[in-house]
Amino acid sequence: MTKNHIRVRFAPSPSGFMHLGNVRAALMNFLFARQKQGTFILRIEDTDVARNIDPEARQIISDLAWLSLTYDEGPHKGGPHVPYYQSERANLYKQYLQECQEKNLIYRCFCTSEELEKRRQRQLALKQPPRYDRTCLKLSGSDIDAKLAANTPYIWRFKLDDTKTVSFYDLAHKTMHFELKHFSDVPLTRQDGSFTFLFANFVDDKEMQITHIFRGEDHLTNTAVQVAMFEAFNTETPVYWHLPIIGNTEGKKLSKRDFGFSLTDLRNSGFLPEAITNYLAIIGHSVEEEIMTMQKLIETFNFEHLSSTGQIRYDFEKLRWVNHHWIMKYDTTKLTALCRPFLIQANPAFEHIKDEQLATLIGHIQQELVTLQESADALKFVVERPHIESQLLVDHQLEKYKPFFKEALTDIETLPAQEAAQTLSSRCKEKGLPLKDVFALVRIALTGKPQGPQVKDLFGMLPGAEVQARLNVLKGS
């Protein structure tokens, strides 16, 4: 591997499931690696065992596969830096902790969480920035020995040089500088001996020779501390990109209360993986072409001119628009297979419709679908005779057209579907009636709705006898 070889990583925690924020981080790392012929690594940051809800990150790995964000090194694939679960790398972290101790970079902190919170509240009351006051750095050797002899719990803290300023390069913000006097000495371990995200993250980025780190803007302050660690180990600092936080319509950080924040929600609602990645790649950027395949995104994404804004707005309607365009691009056979589970969930009767017939039905509604889930409502009339709201017929002036229907519908009773639709259209023109109004009533009778598939298609989507039975409502008493 050459020194210039790009190595990026997506490092999620299995303490939660995939949401749009970390999907976007994974996507940006993936696009960059593919564009630069680099290596995309998946690393699972599972050191906080108590909070892990996704054992072995199975759901995360499944989600990445569904999104076609294929990693080159990681769980189940291996690579030169196995294992890729941080919970299995504790011995490596111990070695680094020992080295930190030898270099006098760390110290024991015996302060309890209650003591720390009291000091924090006092600092806030005095309008001081809440930072650890280095109480334990001031302990004498005998004080430390006494606490160790008494088995007083402790953590290890990294001792920042508060006279220094650290710098690093961010693709959007360019060169950034942070004075370490504004930061607390960060914990490297927990009281149970496990290692914190910050420390394990630094060790793994160093060991795995990560060249670029793309993650959310909310990690910006973490970066300054980790850069201090890189410098303490005389290691070249990676290039960063702190991605803008995705905000909701109110400008607040997107959360699980916002629909569409969760990847599972989107998937269960019938959003396509191509649409999700396409949307996340174009928000916050000015692009000439909006609907793009993954390959097109790899080729065209511009990492040279990135916005330095701290937040971008999540536009759910735009995501729906992108999803609709991807549904339009899908082969009908493939789309049918994806719609079938949604259809069966809504009505088990769909299970008995053969693939070929179902594909024909899907083909007739494909243009109106925004999500896969909508196929169930759009085709409900096929397996369930609709209840026609009388007011809907009144609103569409059935009384005005009733004489026409009594005559015309009798004429088409025995005709094949296509011929029946054509004959009805011809009769309408002969009488000088607006085709749009007449066909809206026909559509209401067949589907319960004034909008939907074309009438000529509807005549073929239902059995002939069923068509006639439903059209009787238009003749009236």
PLY file of the C-alpha trace (Angstrom):
ply
format ascii 1.0
element vertex 477
property float x
property float y
property float z
element edge 476
property int vertex1
property int vertex2
end_header
0.00 0.00 0.00
1.37 3.38 -0.99
1.50 6.28 1.40
-1.02 8.14 -0.77
-3.55 5.31 -0.75
-6.90 6.60 0.54
-8.32 4.77 3.55
-11.66 5.85 5.01
-13.91 4.25 7.58
-17.53 4.22 8.67
-17.58 3.54 12.40
-21.14 3.25 13.74
-22.14 2.31 17.26
-24.62 -0.57 17.62
-26.30 1.36 20.43
-28.84 2.54 17.86
-30.08 1.74 14.39
-29.19 3.48 11.15
-30.67 6.93 10.58
-30.24 9.48 7.80
-27.31 11.17 9.52
-25.09 8.11 9.73
-26.32 6.76 6.38
-25.06 10.01 4.86
-21.71 9.65 6.64
-21.39 6.08 5.32
-22.34 7.23 1.82
-19.79 10.05 1.73
-17.01 7.73 2.88
-18.05 5.16 0.29
-18.23 7.67 -2.59
-14.84 9.14 -1.68
-13.17 5.72 -1.49
-14.61 4.62 -4.82
-13.82 7.91 -6.56
-10.22 7.89 -5.33
-9.67 4.12 -5.76
-9.26 3.87 -2.01
-10.37 1.45 0.71
-13.70 1.71 2.54
-13.63 0.14 6.01
-16.47 -0.76 8.35
-15.53 -0.67 12.03
-18.04 -1.32 14.79
-17.59 0.92 17.83
-19.19 -1.33 20.45
-17.13 -0.51 23.54
-20.19 0.78 25.43
-21.61 -2.69 26.01
-24.46 -1.52 28.25
-25.97 0.54 25.42
-25.58 -1.94 22.56
-28.96 -3.00 21.15
-27.82 -4.52 17.86
-25.66 -7.59 18.65
-22.67 -7.84 16.28
-24.21 -4.89 14.37
-26.16 -7.33 12.22
-28.80 -4.77 11.31
-26.20 -2.13 10.42
-24.37 -4.59 8.16
-27.68 -5.61 6.56
-28.64 -1.97 5.99
-25.31 -1.18 4.32
-25.80 -4.16 1.99
-29.35 -3.00 1.16
-28.00 0.46 0.33
-25.22 -1.09 -1.84
-22.55 0.58 0.32
-20.14 -2.33 0.05
-17.16 -2.19 2.39
-13.70 -3.58 1.56
-12.56 -4.41 5.09
-14.64 -5.16 8.14
-16.76 -7.76 9.94
-17.25 -11.02 8.02
-14.85 -9.80 5.31
-11.66 -9.48 7.30
-8.67 -7.42 6.30
-5.18 -6.55 7.54
-6.44 -5.02 10.81
-8.77 -7.67 12.24
-10.80 -7.71 14.37
-13.12 -4.90 13.28
-15.25 -4.93 16.43
-13.76 -2.59 19.03
-14.96 -4.87 21.84
-12.45 -7.43 20.56
-9.53 -4.97 20.40
-9.16 -4.28 24.15
-5.62 -5.69 24.31
-4.48 -3.17 21.72
-6.03 -0.31 23.70
-4.28 -1.57 26.85
-0.94 -1.41 25.03
-1.62 2.19 24.01
-2.75 3.08 27.52
0.49 1.63 28.86
2.45 3.69 26.35
0.51 6.81 27.38
1.43 6.08 30.99
5.11 5.66 30.11
5.05 8.98 28.22
3.33 10.69 31.16
0.39 11.64 28.94
-2.34 10.45 31.31
-3.32 10.47 34.98
-5.79 8.71 37.26
-9.01 10.54 38.10
-10.85 9.39 41.24
-13.67 11.96 41.04
-17.16 10.52 41.22
-19.85 11.43 38.71
-21.75 13.22 41.49
-18.69 15.35 42.36
-18.14 16.18 38.71
-21.78 17.20 38.24
-21.66 19.48 41.33
-18.57 21.25 40.00
-20.15 21.53 36.59
-23.28 23.16 38.00
-21.14 25.56 40.07
-19.13 26.57 36.99
-22.36 27.17 35.05
-23.75 29.27 37.91
-20.58 31.38 37.82
-20.96 31.63 34.01
-17.73 29.73 33.54
-17.28 27.13 30.78
-17.89 23.67 32.32
-14.51 21.92 32.24
-12.80 19.38 34.43
-10.74 21.35 36.97
-7.84 18.86 37.10
-8.41 18.09 40.78
-6.78 14.68 40.42
-3.83 15.96 38.42
-2.83 17.85 41.57
-2.84 14.74 43.79
0.49 13.78 45.38
1.99 10.33 44.96
1.02 9.41 48.52
-2.59 10.58 47.93
-2.81 8.36 44.86
-1.28 5.38 46.71
-3.79 5.81 49.53
-6.74 5.86 47.14
-5.43 2.81 45.28
-4.92 0.99 48.58
-8.55 1.78 49.46
-9.68 0.41 46.08
-11.18 3.78 45.14
-12.56 3.51 41.58
-10.83 5.66 38.99
-10.57 6.41 35.27
-7.61 7.48 33.17
-7.67 11.00 31.71
-5.55 12.30 28.84
-3.52 15.31 29.95
-3.88 18.07 27.37
-1.12 20.65 26.97
-3.19 23.75 27.65
-0.47 25.99 26.24
-0.80 24.49 22.78
-3.00 25.15 19.76
-3.81 22.18 17.50
-4.61 22.47 13.81
-6.10 20.15 11.23
-7.45 20.39 7.70
-11.16 20.05 7.02
-12.38 19.73 3.40
-15.22 22.19 4.00
-13.82 24.48 6.72
-10.20 24.37 5.46
-7.49 24.72 8.15
-8.98 24.86 11.64
-7.25 25.87 14.88
-8.27 25.03 18.45
-6.65 26.22 21.66
-6.45 23.27 24.05
-6.94 25.49 27.08
-10.63 25.51 26.18
-10.93 21.71 26.49
-11.19 19.27 29.38
-8.74 16.44 29.96
-10.82 13.69 28.36
-11.46 10.25 29.89
-9.78 7.36 28.08
-11.35 4.64 30.23
-14.51 4.02 32.24
-14.53 2.86 35.85
-15.19 -0.72 34.74
-11.90 -0.64 32.81
-13.48 -0.45 29.36
-12.25 2.15 26.90
-14.09 5.29 25.77
-15.14 6.06 22.24
-12.60 8.88 21.97
-9.59 6.75 22.86
-10.57 3.58 20.97
-11.45 5.74 17.98
-8.03 7.40 17.98
-6.13 4.12 18.41
-8.03 2.41 15.60
-7.71 5.34 13.21
-3.97 5.34 13.84
-3.57 1.56 13.60
-5.77 1.22 10.51
-3.86 4.05 8.80
-7.01 6.06 8.15
-6.19 8.98 5.85
-9.55 10.78 5.80
-12.27 10.97 8.44
-15.76 12.04 7.36
-18.28 12.40 10.17
-20.91 14.78 11.52
-20.33 18.38 12.55
-21.24 17.34 16.11
-17.86 15.56 16.35
-15.90 18.76 15.71
-14.84 19.30 19.32
-13.85 15.62 19.64
-11.51 16.14 16.72
-9.38 18.72 18.51
-8.69 16.29 21.36
-7.97 13.40 19.00
-5.59 15.56 16.99
-3.73 16.22 20.26
-3.43 12.44 20.66
-2.09 12.01 17.11
0.50 14.68 17.82
1.45 13.05 21.14
2.24 9.88 19.18
4.06 11.77 16.39
1.51 10.52 13.85
0.30 12.43 10.80
-3.21 13.79 11.38
-5.91 12.58 8.95
-7.80 15.00 6.72
-11.32 15.62 8.02
-14.72 16.56 6.69
-17.29 17.45 9.33
-20.55 16.96 7.50
-23.40 19.42 8.13
-26.03 18.14 10.56
-29.34 17.27 8.93
-32.04 19.49 10.45
-35.82 19.27 10.40
-38.24 21.86 9.02
-37.94 23.84 12.27
-34.17 24.01 11.98
-33.58 21.62 14.86
-31.39 18.53 14.64
-33.33 15.71 13.00
-34.40 13.14 15.60
-36.36 9.92 15.92
-39.50 12.02 16.43
-39.20 13.16 12.80
-40.64 10.66 10.34
-38.03 9.48 7.87
-35.14 9.96 10.29
-34.92 6.19 10.77
-33.77 4.10 7.84
-36.09 1.32 9.03
-39.07 3.70 8.85
-38.20 4.64 5.28
-37.62 1.04 4.23
-40.89 -0.11 5.82
-42.73 2.70 4.04
-41.49 1.62 0.64
-38.62 3.97 -0.09
-35.99 2.55 -2.44
-32.30 2.33 -1.46
-31.26 4.11 -4.66
-33.59 6.99 -3.84
-32.29 7.36 -0.29
-28.62 7.44 -1.30
-29.40 9.67 -4.30
-31.25 12.15 -2.08
-28.58 12.21 0.64
-25.88 12.83 -1.98
-27.56 15.86 -3.52
-28.90 17.74 -0.47
-26.74 20.68 0.47
-25.18 20.78 -3.00
-25.96 22.45 -6.27
-26.18 19.80 -8.97
-27.15 19.96 -12.63
-28.70 16.52 -12.64
-30.69 15.35 -9.63
-31.58 11.72 -10.38
-28.29 9.84 -10.44
-27.17 6.23 -10.13
-24.53 5.29 -7.60
-21.95 5.08 -10.37
-22.86 8.56 -11.57
-22.55 9.88 -8.02
-19.11 8.28 -7.69
-18.00 9.93 -10.92
-19.46 13.38 -10.34
-19.53 14.13 -6.59
-17.34 17.19 -6.04
-15.22 16.87 -2.89
-13.26 20.00 -3.82
-16.04 22.52 -3.22
-17.98 21.63 -0.11
-20.28 23.92 1.86
-19.08 24.91 5.31
-22.61 25.37 6.62
-23.28 23.63 9.93
-26.73 22.35 8.99
-28.74 21.32 5.94
-32.51 21.04 5.85
-34.23 17.69 5.47
-36.93 18.00 2.82
-39.21 14.97 3.05
-41.20 16.01 -0.01
-38.00 16.17 -2.05
-37.14 12.65 -0.88
-40.59 11.50 -2.02
-39.99 13.19 -5.37
-36.67 11.39 -5.80
-38.27 8.09 -4.78
-41.04 8.54 -7.36
-38.46 9.07 -10.09
-36.63 5.91 -9.08
-39.88 3.92 -9.09
-40.42 5.19 -12.63
-36.95 3.93 -13.59
-37.53 0.41 -12.24
-38.25 -2.56 -14.45
-41.90 -3.56 -13.83
-41.00 -7.14 -12.92
-38.54 -5.99 -10.26
-40.98 -3.37 -8.98
-43.73 -6.00 -8.73
-41.55 -8.24 -6.56
-40.85 -5.30 -4.23
-44.52 -4.26 -4.05
-45.88 -7.75 -3.39
-45.06 -7.83 0.37
-46.80 -4.46 0.85
-49.83 -5.67 -1.08
-50.13 -8.94 0.87
-49.71 -7.17 4.18
-52.63 -4.89 3.27
-54.83 -7.71 1.92
-53.93 -11.44 1.86
-56.02 -11.81 -1.32
-53.08 -10.39 -3.29
-51.16 -13.56 -2.46
-53.30 -15.49 -4.94
-52.60 -13.18 -7.89
-49.94 -14.64 -10.18
-46.75 -12.74 -10.89
-47.57 -12.04 -14.52
-51.03 -10.67 -13.74
-49.70 -8.64 -10.82
-46.96 -7.18 -13.01
-49.64 -6.00 -15.44
-51.55 -4.35 -12.59
-48.38 -2.68 -11.24
-47.55 -1.47 -14.73
-50.85 0.43 -14.84
-50.18 2.29 -11.55
-46.39 2.66 -11.74
-46.56 6.27 -12.89
-48.62 7.37 -9.89
-46.60 5.60 -7.16
-44.43 7.68 -4.83
-43.61 4.81 -2.46
-43.96 1.03 -2.72
-46.44 1.11 0.16
-48.85 3.18 -1.93
-49.32 0.23 -4.31
-51.64 -1.38 -1.74
-54.03 1.56 -1.73
-53.76 2.07 -5.49
-54.74 -1.56 -6.20
-57.14 -2.10 -3.31
-60.08 -1.95 -5.72
-58.81 -5.06 -7.53
-59.40 -7.36 -4.53
-62.11 -5.40 -2.73
-65.21 -3.78 -4.22
-65.09 -0.12 -3.16
-67.69 1.62 -1.07
-68.81 4.58 -3.15
-69.46 7.76 -1.21
-72.76 9.18 -2.49
-71.45 12.72 -2.05
-68.59 11.92 -4.42
-71.12 11.01 -7.12
-73.08 14.19 -6.38
-69.90 16.30 -6.61
-69.16 14.77 -10.02
-72.70 15.47 -11.28
-73.91 11.91 -11.73
-77.54 13.07 -12.09
-76.55 15.09 -15.17
-74.92 12.07 -16.86
-77.29 9.32 -15.66
-79.37 9.21 -18.90
-76.17 8.80 -20.90
-74.92 5.96 -18.71
-78.26 4.10 -18.85
-77.99 3.94 -22.61
-74.22 3.64 -23.12
-73.53 1.03 -20.47
-76.18 -1.25 -21.93
-74.40 -1.03 -25.29
-71.06 -2.22 -23.89
-72.24 -5.00 -21.57
-71.07 -7.87 -23.79
-68.02 -6.21 -25.35
-64.36 -7.14 -24.55
-62.52 -4.72 -22.26
-60.64 -2.68 -24.88
-63.63 -2.49 -27.22
-65.94 -1.52 -24.35
-63.70 1.39 -23.35
-63.40 2.57 -26.95
-67.15 2.32 -27.51
-67.88 4.30 -24.35
-65.46 6.98 -25.51
-67.12 7.12 -28.96
-70.63 7.40 -27.47
-69.40 10.22 -25.25
-68.06 12.16 -28.23
-71.27 11.59 -30.22
-73.28 13.14 -27.42
-70.82 16.04 -27.08
-70.11 15.24 -23.46
-66.78 16.05 -21.77
-64.80 12.80 -21.72
-62.92 13.87 -18.60
-66.13 14.24 -16.54
-67.68 11.03 -17.81
-64.54 8.95 -17.27
-64.09 10.39 -13.76
-67.49 8.92 -12.85
-66.56 5.59 -14.46
-63.34 5.57 -12.45
-65.26 6.31 -9.23
-67.60 3.41 -9.92
-64.73 0.99 -10.54
-62.20 2.14 -7.94
-63.96 4.50 -5.54
-61.68 7.37 -6.61
-61.89 10.00 -9.37
-58.14 9.71 -10.10
-56.15 6.63 -11.01
-55.44 4.37 -13.98
-56.91 5.15 -17.38
-60.40 3.80 -17.97
-59.25 1.58 -20.83
-56.77 -0.04 -18.43
-59.34 -0.35 -15.64
-61.65 -2.32 -17.90
-58.89 -4.89 -18.29
-57.78 -4.90 -14.64
-61.09 -6.32 -13.44
-63.14 -9.32 -14.65
-65.83 -8.30 -17.14
-68.71 -9.29 -14.86
-67.20 -7.29 -12.00
-66.84 -4.23 -14.25
-70.52 -4.41 -15.18
-71.61 -4.94 -11.60
-69.71 -1.88 -10.43
-70.87 0.32 -13.30
-74.51 -0.28 -12.34
-74.17 2.46 -9.71
-73.99 4.94 -12.58
-77.34 3.92 -14.02
-79.15 4.69 -10.78
-82.66 3.54 -9.93
0 1
1 2
2 3
3 4
4 5
5 6
6 7
7 8
8 9
9 10
10 11
11 12
12 13
13 14
14 15
15 16
16 17
17 18
18 19
19 20
20 21
21 22
22 23
23 24
24 25
25 26
26 27
27 28
28 29
29 30
30 31
31 32
32 33
33 34
34 35
35 36
36 37
37 38
38 39
39 40
40 41
41 42
42 43
43 44
44 45
45 46
46 47
47 48
48 49
49 50
50 51
51 52
52 53
53 54
54 55
55 56
56 57
57 58
58 59
59 60
60 61
61 62
62 63
63 64
64 65
65 66
66 67
67 68
68 69
69 70
70 71
71 72
72 73
73 74
74 75
75 76
76 77
77 78
78 79
79 80
80 81
81 82
82 83
83 84
84 85
85 86
86 87
87 88
88 89
89 90
90 91
91 92
92 93
93 94
94 95
95 96
96 97
97 98
98 99
99 100
100 101
101 102
102 103
103 104
104 105
105 106
106 107
107 108
108 109
109 110
110 111
111 112
112 113
113 114
114 115
115 116
116 117
117 118
118 119
119 120
120 121
121 122
122 123
123 124
124 125
125 126
126 127
127 128
128 129
129 130
130 131
131 132
132 133
133 134
134 135
135 136
136 137
137 138
138 139
139 140
140 141
141 142
142 143
143 144
144 145
145 146
146 147
147 148
148 149
149 150
150 151
151 152
152 153
153 154
154 155
155 156
156 157
157 158
158 159
159 160
160 161
161 162
162 163
163 164
164 165
165 166
166 167
167 168
168 169
169 170
170 171
171 172
172 173
173 174
174 175
175 176
176 177
177 178
178 179
179 180
180 181
181 182
182 183
183 184
184 185
185 186
186 187
187 188
188 189
189 190
190 191
191 192
192 193
193 194
194 195
195 196
196 197
197 198
198 199
199 200
200 201
201 202
202 203
203 204
204 205
205 206
206 207
207 208
208 209
209 210
210 211
211 212
212 213
213 214
214 215
215 216
216 217
217 218
218 219
219 220
220 221
221 222
222 223
223 224
224 225
225 226
226 227
227 228
228 229
229 230
230 231
231 232
232 233
233 234
234 235
235 236
236 237
237 238
238 239
239 240
240 241
241 242
242 243
243 244
244 245
245 246
246 247
247 248
248 249
249 250
250 251
251 252
252 253
253 254
254 255
255 256
256 257
257 258
258 259
259 260
260 261
261 262
262 263
263 264
264 265
265 266
266 267
267 268
268 269
269 270
270 271
271 272
272 273
273 274
274 275
275 276
276 277
277 278
278 279
279 280
280 281
281 282
282 283
283 284
284 285
285 286
286 287
287 288
288 289
289 290
290 291
291 292
292 293
293 294
294 295
295 296
296 297
297 298
298 299
299 300
300 301
301 302
302 303
303 304
304 305
305 306
306 307
307 308
308 309
309 310
310 311
311 312
312 313
313 314
314 315
315 316
316 317
317 318
318 319
319 320
320 321
321 322
322 323
323 324
324 325
325 326
326 327
327 328
328 329
329 330
330 331
331 332
332 333
333 334
334 335
335 336
336 337
337 338
338 339
339 340
340 341
341 342
342 343
343 344
344 345
345 346
346 347
347 348
348 349
349 350
350 351
351 352
352 353
353 354
354 355
355 356
356 357
357 358
358 359
359 360
360 361
361 362
362 363
363 364
364 365
365 366
366 367
367 368
368 369
369 370
370 371
371 372
372 373
373 374
374 375
375 376
376 377
377 378
378 379
379 380
380 381
381 382
382 383
383 384
384 385
385 386
386 387
387 388
388 389
389 390
390 391
391 392
392 393
393 394
394 395
395 396
396 397
397 398
398 399
399 400
400 401
401 402
402 403
403 404
404 405
405 406
406 407
407 408
408 409
409 410
410 411
411 412
412 413
413 414
414 415
415 416
416 417
417 418
418 419
419 420
420 421
421 422
422 423
423 424
424 425
425 426
426 427
427 428
428 429
429 430
430 431
431 432
432 433
433 434
434 435
435 436
436 437
437 438
438 439
439 440
440 441
441 442
442 443
443 444
444 445
445 446
446 447
447 448
448 449
449 450
450 451
451 452
452 453
453 454
454 455
455 456
456 457
457 458
458 459
459 460
460 461
461 462
462 463
463 464
464 465
465 466
466 467
467 468
468 469
469 470
470 471
471 472
472 473
473 474
474 475
475 476
